[in-house]
């Protein structure tokens, strides 16, 4: 099987040894996105809701670069440094997804890259 690297300037550049996404067959694996603003590579310093929107917008940009969109995400992983933001994540997620929702995990973690409060990665099927 061959792999195709997915890359777009509409999402943050990789800040480590990884690709924004990798396509294998009809499956695309989206790397973790944090609330970085693609144009500046600076952190979105807005409130938590704004940061959640930034992460979903970053994921959407990578999904679109793969020729798809968020509707084809089959698995979404969400990492939070404060699980009290769980309800807010659900509220914002409802603006990006309709039923049937993807499978999902929300995991509380001690810390995330660049000290951000949220990171998400996903798997989508074309």
N, C-alpha and C positions, 0 to 999 in steps of 0.2 A: 504494500500500500504506500502511496506517496502522500506526503504532507504538503499543504500549502499554507504559507505564512500570510496572515491577514494583518494589514497595517493601514492606518488612516491618520492624517494630520488633524482630523476632527475629534480625536480623543488624545489624552495625554500620551506622550512618548514613554516607552518603557524606561524605568529608572533602575533597572537591574538586568540580569542575564535571563531575559524572557521576552516573548513576543506578545503583542496585544491579543492575538488569537491565533489558533492553529486549526486548520480544517483537515479532517481525516475522513475520507469518504463523504457522507452527507451530514457529518456531525462537526460542529464548530465548538471549540473549547475556548471560552473567553477568560483571559487572565483577570486577576483581581483589579478592581478599579477603586480608587479613593477619590475624595473630592478635590482633585486637581483641575484647574482651568486649562484646557488644551493650548490656548494661544500663548499663555504666559508661563505655564508650568508652575504657577503659584497656587497655593491652597486657597480654596473658597473659604473665606473667613466669616461667612454669614452664620446665621443661626443653624441649628441642627436640621431644620426642615430644608433650608437652602442647600445644605451639604448633601442631604439624601437625594434631592433633585439632581445635583451635580453628578453624583455617582450613577443614577439611572440614565442621565443624558450621555455620560461617557460610555456606558454599556450599549446604549442605543446606537451611538456612532460606530462602535466596533461591529455590532450586529449588521448595521446597514452596509458597512464596508465588505462584509461577507456576503452581501446580496440578500439579506433577510431583515428581520426586525425583532423587537422584543416579544411579539406574539408567538414566535417560534422557540422561545426559551422553554426547555423541558425541565431544567433543574437550576435553581437559584440558591446560592449560598450567601448568607449575610453574616458578617462578623461585626459585633458591637462591643465597645469597651464599657458601655453602660446599658444594661438590659431594660432600664426604665424607659428607653426610647423605642421599645418594641411596638407600642401602639402607634407612635408617630410614623414608624416605618410602614406599618400596615396602611395607615391613612394615605401616605404619599404613594405607596405601591399601587393602590387602587386607582390612581390617576394614570398609571402606565399599563396596567394589565386588566383584562376582563376575564370572566369565567369562560372556560375552565382555566384555573390558575396553574402555574408550573408547580412541580414538586419543590419544596423549599426547606432549608434549614436555617435557623438563626442561632448563632453561637456567641456566647459571651467570652470575651478574651481580655487578657490583661493589658495588651498594648497592640498598636498597629503601626505600619510605616509612617514616618513623619509626624507621629503623635496624633493622627486623626482618630475620630471616634467611630468611623464606619468604613468598611470595605465590602465589596461584593464581587463574586465571580459567578460564571454561568456556563451552562451547556445548552446549545441550541441545535435543532435538527432542521436542515434545509428541505 
